[in-house]
Amino acid sequence: MVDAMPRSALGDDFIPGQYGAGDAPGVTLTEMRGQTLIHIAGDSADAGFTSGIEAATGLSLPTQSGQVTSDGDHLMCWLGPDQWLLKTTSAPYGEWEKHLAESAPSGAFNDVTYARTTLRLAGPNVRDVLAKGCPLDLHPAVFTPERCALSLLGHLNPLIICLDADVFEVSVTRSYGVDLFVWLCTAATEYGYQVTT
Protein backbone atom coordinates (compact mmCIF):
# COMPACT_ATOMS: atom_id res chain seq x y z
CA MET A 1 0.00 0.00 0.00
CA VAL A 2 1.26 3.47 -0.88
CA ASP A 3 1.56 6.01 1.92
CA ALA A 4 0.18 9.42 1.04
CA MET A 5 2.82 12.10 1.52
CA PRO A 6 2.13 15.83 1.31
CA ARG A 7 3.83 17.44 -1.68
CA SER A 8 5.42 20.84 -1.70
CA ALA A 9 3.54 23.51 -3.61
CA LEU A 10 6.93 24.62 -4.93
CA GLY A 11 7.56 21.35 -6.77
CA ASP A 12 10.48 21.40 -9.18
CA ASP A 13 11.01 25.15 -8.79
CA PHE A 14 12.58 24.69 -5.34
CA ILE A 15 16.17 23.69 -6.16
CA PRO A 16 18.67 23.90 -3.28
CA GLY A 17 21.84 25.83 -4.06
CA GLN A 18 23.48 29.24 -3.98
CA TYR A 19 22.46 31.85 -6.54
CA GLY A 20 22.94 35.48 -7.44
CA ALA A 21 25.73 37.89 -6.60
CA GLY A 22 28.42 37.62 -3.96
CA ASP A 23 30.33 34.82 -2.30
CA ALA A 24 28.17 34.68 0.82
CA PRO A 25 24.38 34.75 0.56
CA GLY A 26 22.60 37.84 1.82
CA VAL A 27 19.43 35.80 2.29
CA THR A 28 18.71 32.12 2.90
CA LEU A 29 15.31 30.76 1.80
CA THR A 30 13.91 27.64 3.46
CA GLU A 31 10.50 26.08 2.89
CA MET A 32 8.87 25.46 6.26
CA ARG A 33 7.38 22.00 6.13
CA GLY A 34 6.12 19.98 9.06
CA GLN A 35 4.27 22.84 10.73
CA THR A 36 0.61 22.72 11.67
CA LEU A 37 -1.37 25.91 11.00
CA ILE A 38 -4.73 26.47 12.66
CA HIS A 39 -6.95 29.48 12.00
CA ILE A 40 -8.79 30.41 15.21
CA ALA A 41 -11.86 32.60 15.58
CA GLY A 42 -13.60 33.41 18.84
CA ASP A 43 -14.77 36.11 21.20
CA SER A 44 -11.73 37.54 22.99
CA ALA A 45 -14.09 38.91 25.67
CA ASP A 46 -15.24 35.34 26.48
CA ALA A 47 -13.13 34.19 29.44
CA GLY A 48 -14.00 30.55 28.75
CA PHE A 49 -12.69 30.83 25.20
CA THR A 50 -9.44 32.61 26.09
CA SER A 51 -8.66 30.36 29.05
CA GLY A 52 -9.38 27.28 26.90
CA ILE A 53 -6.93 28.43 24.23
CA GLU A 54 -4.30 29.20 26.87
CA ALA A 55 -4.78 25.77 28.46
CA ALA A 56 -4.47 24.02 25.08
CA THR A 57 -1.46 25.92 23.76
CA GLY A 58 0.28 27.42 26.78
CA LEU A 59 0.05 30.81 25.05
CA SER A 60 -2.02 33.86 25.81
CA LEU A 61 -3.98 35.19 22.86
CA PRO A 62 -2.42 38.30 21.33
CA THR A 63 -4.76 41.23 21.88
CA GLN A 64 -3.15 43.99 19.81
CA SER A 65 -2.72 44.49 16.09
CA GLY A 66 0.37 42.70 14.81
CA GLN A 67 1.21 41.07 18.13
CA VAL A 68 2.73 37.58 18.30
CA THR A 69 3.06 35.35 21.35
CA SER A 70 5.46 32.43 21.35
CA ASP A 71 7.05 29.87 23.63
CA GLY A 72 9.44 28.27 21.15
CA ASP A 73 7.15 25.35 20.29
CA HIS A 74 3.99 27.31 19.47
CA LEU A 75 3.47 30.71 17.91
CA MET A 76 0.19 32.67 17.87
CA CYS A 77 -0.35 35.58 15.46
CA TRP A 78 -3.02 38.26 15.75
CA LEU A 79 -4.73 38.37 12.32
CA GLY A 80 -7.58 40.75 13.11
CA PRO A 81 -10.27 41.32 15.72
CA ASP A 82 -11.08 37.93 17.27
CA GLN A 83 -8.94 36.03 14.73
CA TRP A 84 -5.59 34.34 15.20
CA LEU A 85 -3.25 31.88 13.51
CA LEU A 86 -1.59 29.15 15.58
CA LYS A 87 1.65 27.74 14.18
CA THR A 88 2.86 24.65 15.96
CA THR A 89 4.77 21.44 15.51
CA SER A 90 3.45 18.79 13.23
CA ALA A 91 0.65 16.53 14.38
CA PRO A 92 -1.67 14.16 12.56
CA TYR A 93 -4.11 16.15 10.44
CA GLY A 94 -7.05 17.35 12.51
CA GLU A 95 -5.55 16.58 15.94
CA TRP A 96 -4.87 20.20 16.90
CA GLU A 97 -8.24 21.27 15.58
CA LYS A 98 -9.94 18.63 17.74
CA HIS A 99 -7.80 19.47 20.79
CA LEU A 100 -8.63 23.19 20.55
CA ALA A 101 -12.34 22.56 20.01
CA GLU A 102 -12.45 20.43 23.16
CA SER A 103 -10.59 23.09 25.18
CA ALA A 104 -12.53 26.10 23.87
CA PRO A 105 -15.89 24.87 22.51
CA SER A 106 -17.20 28.38 21.80
CA GLY A 107 -14.43 28.99 19.23
CA ALA A 108 -14.15 28.06 15.57
CA PHE A 109 -11.04 26.23 14.35
CA ASN A 110 -9.87 25.47 10.82
CA ASP A 111 -6.75 23.47 9.98
CA VAL A 112 -5.12 25.37 7.09
CA THR A 113 -1.85 23.43 7.12
CA TYR A 114 -2.16 22.23 3.53
CA ALA A 115 -3.67 25.49 2.30
CA ARG A 116 -0.55 27.60 2.94
CA THR A 117 3.05 27.74 1.74
CA THR A 118 5.54 29.28 4.16
CA LEU A 119 9.11 30.36 3.44
CA ARG A 120 11.62 31.35 6.10
CA LEU A 121 14.01 34.12 5.13
CA ALA A 122 17.17 34.69 7.13
CA GLY A 123 20.27 36.80 6.63
CA PRO A 124 21.66 40.32 6.71
CA ASN A 125 19.69 41.48 3.64
CA VAL A 126 16.29 40.01 4.47
CA ARG A 127 14.70 43.40 5.22
CA ASP A 128 16.16 44.86 2.00
CA VAL A 129 14.59 42.05 -0.01
CA LEU A 130 11.17 42.42 1.62
CA ALA A 131 11.27 46.23 1.27
CA LYS A 132 11.39 45.87 -2.52
CA GLY A 133 7.73 44.93 -2.58
CA CYS A 134 6.27 45.54 0.86
CA PRO A 135 4.80 48.87 2.05
CA LEU A 136 5.38 48.10 5.75
CA ASP A 137 7.95 50.04 7.73
CA LEU A 138 10.50 47.23 8.07
CA HIS A 139 13.03 49.23 10.09
CA PRO A 140 14.36 46.98 12.91
CA ALA A 141 13.14 49.46 15.53
CA VAL A 142 9.58 49.30 14.13
CA PHE A 143 8.98 45.78 12.80
CA THR A 144 10.56 43.96 15.70
CA PRO A 145 10.68 40.27 16.62
CA GLU A 146 7.30 38.87 17.61
CA ARG A 147 5.45 41.19 15.21
CA CYS A 148 3.31 40.14 12.27
CA ALA A 149 1.26 41.78 9.54
CA LEU A 150 -1.04 40.83 6.72
CA SER A 151 0.32 43.03 3.96
CA LEU A 152 1.38 43.21 0.33
CA LEU A 153 4.54 41.77 -1.18
CA GLY A 154 4.69 42.49 -4.88
CA HIS A 155 1.29 41.32 -6.13
CA LEU A 156 0.80 38.87 -3.24
CA ASN A 157 -1.06 39.17 0.09
CA PRO A 158 1.11 37.30 2.61
CA LEU A 159 1.28 37.02 6.35
CA ILE A 160 4.73 38.32 7.32
CA ILE A 161 6.13 37.35 10.73
CA CYS A 162 9.35 38.69 12.26
CA LEU A 163 10.89 35.91 14.36
CA ASP A 164 14.25 37.54 15.05
CA ALA A 165 16.16 40.63 13.89
CA ASP A 166 17.12 39.01 10.57
CA VAL A 167 14.65 36.10 10.43
CA PHE A 168 11.17 36.30 8.90
CA GLU A 169 8.51 33.88 7.77
CA VAL A 170 6.30 34.73 4.81
CA SER A 171 3.15 32.69 4.26
CA VAL A 172 0.77 32.74 1.28
CA THR A 173 -2.11 30.69 -0.03
CA ARG A 174 -0.65 27.45 -1.39
CA SER A 175 -1.55 28.20 -5.01
CA TYR A 176 0.66 31.32 -4.82
CA GLY A 177 3.66 29.46 -3.38
CA VAL A 178 5.65 29.42 -6.62
CA ASP A 179 4.88 33.11 -7.23
CA LEU A 180 6.19 33.95 -3.75
CA PHE A 181 9.33 31.88 -4.22
CA VAL A 182 10.13 33.34 -7.66
CA TRP A 183 9.45 36.90 -6.45
CA LEU A 184 11.76 36.45 -3.45
CA CYS A 185 14.52 34.88 -5.57
CA THR A 186 14.35 37.73 -8.06
CA ALA A 187 14.42 40.34 -5.29
CA ALA A 188 17.34 38.61 -3.56
CA THR A 189 19.54 38.15 -6.65
CA GLU A 190 21.56 41.34 -6.12
CA TYR A 191 22.49 40.24 -2.57
CA GLY A 192 23.02 36.58 -3.37
CA TYR A 193 20.73 33.95 -1.90
CA GLN A 194 20.81 30.35 -0.83
CA VAL A 195 17.94 27.87 -1.11
CA THR A 196 17.97 25.18 1.57
CA THR A 197 15.67 22.34 2.57
Buried (B, 14 or more C-beta within 10 A) or exposed (E): EEEEEEEBBBEEEBEEEBBBEEEEBBBBBBBBEEBBBBBBBBEBEBEBBBBBBBEBBEBEBBEEEBBBBBEEEBBBBBBEEBBBBBBBEEBEEEEBBEBBBEBBEEBBBEBBBEEBBBBBBBBEBBBBBBBBBBEBEBEEEEBEBBBBBBBBBBEBEBBBBBBEEBBBBBBBBBEBBBBBBEBBBBBBBBBBBBBBE
